[in-house]
């Protein structure tokens, strides 16, 4: 397996680095970014899964997370959101194909061979991180934004005990019940809705999956709030499941990284508290 | 005069906005970004002048400054670094022409008609800010990076009493004495070196200009340190002038916004202290 460090720069006493490797899961080169705080480690790890159209750069450059991660001693991992390249299937729209992997393993043509972001994020990339970085894989948290909020919630719910903390910014609460999700799940997984339930936080909760608690921030001026994100569905599912959800509706905030950067400190502190020894 | 708000988004309890207006000085549309903290104001103002190749976006997106500015109640203004567009002269290289205005008023063809960034930053934009934003123009600070560090230092030195605080990240300490500066000053101002002195912080100090004190951070792993930036020249000029310079040489840091974001909190606190009533 190839593993390349593309850049490595001093930041807040630690190192911000960008990497590329050949992924066995996606069959393509994949990129990711890592912030390593100062000190020898091993450091607790927080994953950030980005939303539609994003790469490993959006969160890393725009969220202002490193200052707080450095102060809290957290390592940050920001993967890309899909396989990419000329041989990889794509869709004309921004909500399917490259930049829109939806953190699932596709079963349908033409997506199936490369679109394996679930296995990539759940298995392949953690093994690489554990081998190449001073990461304490016994202390992991996961968070994400929009499509990546869906990814963080579903990956945490499907892997009980792995993540001590889970949070999201404006997550797609229930892909089964919104246009982005129905399009993606139909395309990647086919018409059989039973197969969709592993990729829907609300369905996973209804089917018995549990996490200790969840923090969600949602902007009230988010243009996707009503039709796509539907935090009220997560609220209801958590209530049915008895999972403690802290859902904060933030007046005036939209769907952008200006919103994420405004509350990233709260999220990282939430994770640090739950990752403390 | 036209004045347009291109976007306006909630951020850290305040508003991050981007604007465009027709500049009388440059004869072109110019863009700038403003962070307005929460509260009615008027708010003290900190200017950030960016470096070669940058626009109003680099600092605004990459420096993580809004979190601290919000906490300190500071308004941030980030202008573009030059006039731009099809009718504006350019140079094939990154260090001259569009994206490289050097914060001076050009006297030579083909630059003279549009490249008037000194008058734009010193006169036109402050008047626009005072008229359109809840800015307390009696409390201003100025900072910048690289070419913009040169801009911040020289603008503060030429306008005694206007800025209560001045600081820089990796500034070009003496354009007269480095390749970037000699190329730009020759091109924009011609061969007469007497005309260059108004655009050189060290020469201005030697010629009697004064500020109360200066904070400078300089990365020791900055690839431009030895040939272009030369902080030792500013150190010597401040010593000759009796100006208190706090020059911090930061081990391992380069010339990037990873470096700037690592120390922006210190700079904004330095400004806030000096801008306090």
Interface residues (C-beta under 8 A of the other chain):
Chain A: X9 X10 X11 X12 X13 X16 X61 X62 X64 X66 X67 X219 X221 X250 X252 X253 X254 X256 X258 X259 X261 X262 X265
Chain B: X9 X10 X11 X12 X13 X16 X61 X62 X64 X66 X67 X219 X221 X250 X252 X253 X254 X256 X258 X259 X261 X262 X265
